[in-house]
Amino acid sequence: MNTSGTISLADAWHWLSALRHRRPCGVAITVTPSGEWQTDQPVSIEARELLDCLTPLASRPAWVVAQLGQSLDGRIATESGHSHYINGHESLVHLHRLRALVDAVVVGAGTASADNPQLTVRHVSGTNPTRVVLDPRGRIPNDLSLLCKSAAPTLLIVGPGAADTTLPSHVQRCVLPLGANGQFNPFDVITLLADKGLPRVLIEGGGITVSQFIEAGAVDRLHLLVAPLLIGSGRPGLQMTPIQTLESALRPPTRTFRCGDDTLFDLHLRDTTA
């Protein structure tokens, strides 16, 4: 890596990856006590934005970040469920950077069944996180990539009444209690993952799962990627309990970053555990 000259986007990502794994690298950047980055070398515009955006995550040992990609009018899919691709390539790269920075990436059963995702790191360099599926009723198909392909360890979290089926060796089945709403308590999920040595967590989808974790107060930061298009109908992103007045609305500190044609809103929902 470069130790002189301008710090590039590739240098910045190399440093963030090393910081996340607490290993040294050849990039002359350090973290201040307040969790900000600093360097005496010139930094490219792209590298500066990446460092500003992701250093608050890479520099801390435990946190929960949620991610949603949506249109300007708050839709994450059409009424038929079509969502490829609302956001552009740069937003996909950002998502894969988040995956590379976390220990575990979480999706709900609906997203796992509808999208059949891999939840691996492919668009940037980095290690695959543990993949986690929240399946309270044990309803996901057995032929999903998450269950059939051993690219990364996988946790299948089910409720007490779910059928106990034979799973491949890379899949571990965990049982958590269900609340009155038939769903897991988000903090039970976060605690389970932390107990398994997975303290950095990405809640990737879908909208209902992300909404449940935000409403429970279990999310430190929300990365909302907004694409410059209007769908006009379809599935909304966040779906939380209705409020009566705007005084009850969340007004978190927010930063914005460029992500190709998209805009990344980084919302600080609660203090991250240091």
C-alpha positions as CSV (number, residue, x, y, z in Angstrom):
1,M,0.0,0.0,0.0
2,N,1.0,3.6,-0.5
3,T,2.9,5.2,2.4
4,S,3.5,8.5,0.6
5,G,1.6,10.7,-1.8
6,T,-2.2,11.0,-1.8
7,I,-4.3,8.5,0.1
8,S,-6.6,6.9,-2.5
9,L,-10.0,5.3,-2.2
10,A,-8.3,1.8,-2.2
11,D,-5.9,2.9,0.5
12,A,-8.8,4.2,2.7
13,W,-10.7,0.9,2.3
14,H,-7.5,-1.1,3.1
15,W,-7.1,1.0,6.3
16,L,-10.8,0.6,7.3
17,S,-10.6,-3.2,6.8
18,A,-7.4,-3.4,8.9
19,L,-9.0,-1.2,11.6
20,R,-12.0,-3.4,11.8
21,H,-9.8,-6.5,12.3
22,R,-7.4,-4.6,14.7
23,R,-4.4,-5.3,12.5
24,P,-1.7,-3.0,11.3
25,C,-1.5,-1.7,7.7
26,G,0.8,0.5,5.6
27,V,-1.6,3.5,5.4
28,A,-0.7,6.5,7.5
29,I,-4.0,7.2,9.2
30,T,-4.8,7.1,12.9
31,V,-8.0,7.3,15.0
32,T,-8.4,10.1,17.5
33,P,-9.9,9.4,21.0
34,S,-13.2,10.7,19.7
35,G,-13.3,8.1,17.0
36,E,-12.4,10.4,14.1
37,W,-9.6,9.7,11.5
38,Q,-6.6,11.9,11.0
39,T,-3.5,11.9,8.7
40,D,-0.7,14.3,7.7
41,Q,-1.0,13.1,4.1
42,P,-3.2,14.5,1.3
43,V,-6.4,12.5,0.9
44,S,-8.5,12.2,-2.3
45,I,-12.1,13.4,-2.2
46,E,-13.5,9.8,-2.6
47,A,-11.2,8.5,0.2
48,R,-12.2,11.3,2.5
49,E,-15.9,10.6,2.1
50,L,-15.4,6.9,2.7
51,L,-13.3,7.6,5.8
52,D,-15.9,10.1,7.1
53,C,-18.7,7.6,6.5
54,L,-17.3,4.3,7.9
55,T,-14.6,5.2,10.5
56,P,-17.4,5.6,13.2
57,L,-18.2,1.9,12.5
58,A,-14.8,0.4,11.9
59,S,-13.3,2.0,15.0
60,R,-15.7,0.5,17.5
61,P,-15.9,-3.1,18.7
62,A,-19.7,-3.4,18.9
63,W,-22.7,-1.8,17.1
64,V,-25.8,-2.4,15.1
65,V,-26.3,-0.8,11.7
66,A,-29.4,-1.2,9.6
67,Q,-29.5,-0.6,5.8
68,L,-32.3,0.1,3.4
69,G,-32.2,1.1,-0.3
70,Q,-35.3,3.0,-1.5
71,S,-36.7,5.4,-4.1
72,L,-37.3,9.1,-3.4
73,D,-40.9,8.3,-2.5
74,G,-39.8,5.7,0.1
75,R,-40.5,2.5,-1.9
76,I,-38.2,-0.6,-1.6
77,A,-40.0,-2.6,-4.3
78,T,-42.9,-2.5,-6.7
79,E,-46.3,-4.0,-5.7
80,S,-45.2,-7.2,-7.4
81,G,-42.0,-7.3,-5.3
82,H,-39.6,-6.3,-8.0
83,S,-36.6,-4.4,-6.5
84,H,-33.7,-5.0,-8.9
85,Y,-32.3,-2.4,-9.1
86,I,-33.7,0.6,-7.3
87,N,-30.2,1.7,-6.2
88,G,-27.1,2.0,-8.4
89,H,-23.8,0.1,-8.4
90,E,-22.1,2.4,-5.9
91,S,-24.8,1.7,-3.4
92,L,-24.3,-2.0,-3.9
93,V,-20.6,-1.5,-3.3
94,H,-21.5,0.4,-0.1
95,L,-23.7,-2.5,1.1
96,H,-20.8,-5.0,0.5
97,R,-18.5,-2.7,2.5
98,L,-20.9,-2.9,5.3
99,R,-21.0,-6.7,5.1
100,A,-17.2,-6.7,5.2
101,L,-17.1,-4.6,8.4
102,V,-19.6,-6.7,10.3
103,D,-19.5,-10.0,12.1
104,A,-23.1,-10.9,11.2
105,V,-25.6,-9.9,8.6
106,V,-29.3,-10.4,9.4
107,V,-32.4,-10.8,7.2
108,G,-35.9,-11.9,7.9
109,A,-37.6,-15.0,6.5
110,G,-39.6,-13.0,4.0
111,T,-36.5,-11.4,2.4
112,A,-34.6,-14.7,2.5
113,S,-37.4,-16.5,0.7
114,A,-38.2,-13.7,-1.9
115,D,-34.7,-12.7,-2.8
116,N,-32.6,-15.8,-2.1
117,P,-29.6,-13.7,-1.2
118,Q,-26.0,-14.9,-0.8
119,L,-25.2,-12.2,1.9
120,T,-21.5,-12.5,1.0
121,V,-18.8,-9.9,0.2
122,R,-18.1,-9.8,-3.5
123,H,-17.8,-6.2,-4.7
124,V,-15.0,-5.3,-2.4
125,S,-12.2,-7.1,-0.6
126,G,-13.1,-8.5,2.7
127,T,-14.2,-11.5,4.7
128,N,-17.8,-12.9,4.6
129,P,-19.9,-12.3,7.8
130,T,-21.9,-14.9,9.5
131,R,-25.3,-15.0,7.8
132,V,-28.4,-14.9,10.1
133,V,-32.0,-15.7,9.1
134,L,-34.8,-14.8,11.4
135,D,-37.5,-17.5,10.8
136,P,-39.9,-17.5,13.8
137,R,-42.2,-20.1,12.2
138,G,-39.6,-22.2,10.4
139,R,-41.1,-21.4,6.9
140,I,-38.1,-20.7,4.7
141,P,-37.5,-23.2,1.8
142,N,-34.8,-25.8,2.2
143,D,-33.2,-25.0,-1.2
144,L,-32.2,-21.4,-0.4
145,S,-28.6,-20.5,-1.1
146,L,-28.0,-19.6,2.5
147,L,-28.8,-23.2,3.5
148,C,-27.3,-25.0,0.5
149,K,-24.0,-23.1,-0.1
150,S,-21.3,-23.0,2.5
151,A,-19.7,-19.7,1.5
152,A,-20.1,-18.5,5.1
153,P,-21.4,-19.8,8.5
154,T,-25.1,-19.4,8.8
155,L,-27.4,-19.1,11.8
156,L,-31.0,-20.1,11.4
157,I,-32.9,-18.5,14.3
158,V,-36.4,-20.1,14.8
159,G,-39.2,-20.0,17.4
160,P,-40.0,-22.8,19.9
161,G,-42.7,-24.3,17.7
162,A,-40.6,-24.6,14.5
163,A,-40.0,-28.0,13.1
164,D,-36.5,-29.4,13.8
165,T,-35.1,-30.3,10.4
166,T,-31.7,-31.7,9.3
167,L,-29.4,-28.9,8.3
168,P,-26.0,-28.8,6.5
169,S,-22.9,-28.6,8.6
170,H,-22.4,-24.9,8.0
171,V,-25.8,-24.0,9.3
172,Q,-26.5,-23.8,13.1
173,R,-30.1,-23.8,14.4
174,C,-30.9,-21.5,17.4
175,V,-34.2,-21.2,19.2
176,L,-35.4,-17.9,20.7
177,P,-38.7,-17.2,22.4
178,L,-41.4,-15.2,20.6
179,G,-43.2,-12.2,21.8
180,A,-47.0,-11.6,21.8
181,N,-46.7,-10.4,18.2
182,G,-45.2,-13.7,17.1
183,Q,-41.8,-12.1,16.4
184,F,-38.4,-12.2,18.2
185,N,-37.4,-9.4,20.6
186,P,-34.6,-7.6,18.6
187,F,-32.5,-7.3,21.8
188,D,-32.7,-11.1,22.2
189,V,-31.3,-11.5,18.7
190,I,-28.5,-9.0,19.4
191,T,-27.6,-10.6,22.7
192,L,-27.5,-14.1,21.1
193,L,-25.2,-12.9,18.4
194,A,-22.9,-11.1,20.9
195,D,-22.8,-14.3,23.0
196,K,-21.5,-16.1,19.9
197,G,-18.8,-13.5,19.4
198,L,-20.6,-11.5,16.8
199,P,-20.9,-8.0,18.2
200,R,-21.0,-6.0,15.0
201,V,-24.3,-6.5,13.3
202,L,-25.9,-5.4,10.0
203,I,-29.7,-5.6,9.7
204,E,-30.0,-5.8,6.0
205,G,-33.7,-6.5,5.4
206,G,-36.3,-6.4,4.6
207,G,-38.2,-3.3,5.5
208,I,-40.4,-4.9,8.2
209,T,-37.3,-6.5,10.0
210,V,-35.4,-3.2,9.8
211,S,-38.5,-1.3,11.2
212,Q,-38.9,-3.7,14.1
213,F,-35.2,-3.3,15.1
214,I,-35.4,0.5,14.8
215,E,-38.7,0.7,16.7
216,A,-37.2,-1.4,19.5
217,G,-34.3,1.0,19.9
218,A,-31.8,-1.7,18.9
219,V,-30.2,0.1,16.0
220,D,-27.2,2.5,16.4
221,R,-27.1,3.8,12.9
222,L,-29.4,3.6,9.8
223,H,-27.8,3.8,6.4
224,L,-30.6,4.9,4.1
225,L,-29.7,4.8,0.4
226,V,-32.1,6.9,-1.7
227,A,-32.2,6.6,-5.5
228,P,-33.4,9.4,-7.7
229,L,-36.5,7.8,-9.0
230,L,-40.2,7.8,-8.2
231,I,-42.0,4.5,-8.2
232,G,-45.4,5.9,-7.2
233,S,-46.7,2.7,-5.5
234,G,-45.3,-0.5,-4.1
235,R,-43.8,-1.7,-0.8
236,P,-42.7,1.0,1.7
237,G,-39.4,0.9,3.4
238,L,-39.9,1.7,7.1
239,Q,-43.3,0.5,8.5
240,M,-43.5,1.4,12.2
241,T,-46.3,2.1,14.6
242,P,-48.3,5.2,13.5
243,I,-47.8,8.4,15.4
244,Q,-50.4,11.2,15.9
245,T,-48.2,14.3,15.7
246,L,-44.8,15.2,14.3
247,E,-43.6,15.8,17.8
248,S,-43.3,12.1,18.2
249,A,-41.2,11.7,15.0
250,L,-37.6,10.6,15.2
251,R,-35.2,13.4,14.4
252,P,-31.8,11.8,14.6
253,P,-28.5,13.6,13.8
254,T,-27.9,12.9,10.1
255,R,-25.0,13.1,7.6
256,T,-25.2,12.7,3.8
257,F,-22.8,11.2,1.4
258,R,-22.6,10.7,-2.3
259,C,-23.1,7.2,-3.6
260,G,-23.0,7.5,-7.4
261,D,-26.4,8.9,-8.4
262,D,-27.8,7.9,-5.0
263,T,-27.6,9.7,-1.7
264,L,-26.6,8.0,1.5
265,F,-28.3,9.3,4.6
266,D,-26.3,8.2,7.7
267,L,-28.8,8.5,10.6
268,H,-27.3,8.3,14.2
269,L,-30.2,6.7,16.1
270,R,-28.5,6.0,19.4
271,D,-25.1,6.2,21.1
272,T,-22.9,3.3,19.9
273,T,-21.3,1.2,22.7
274,A,-17.6,2.0,22.7
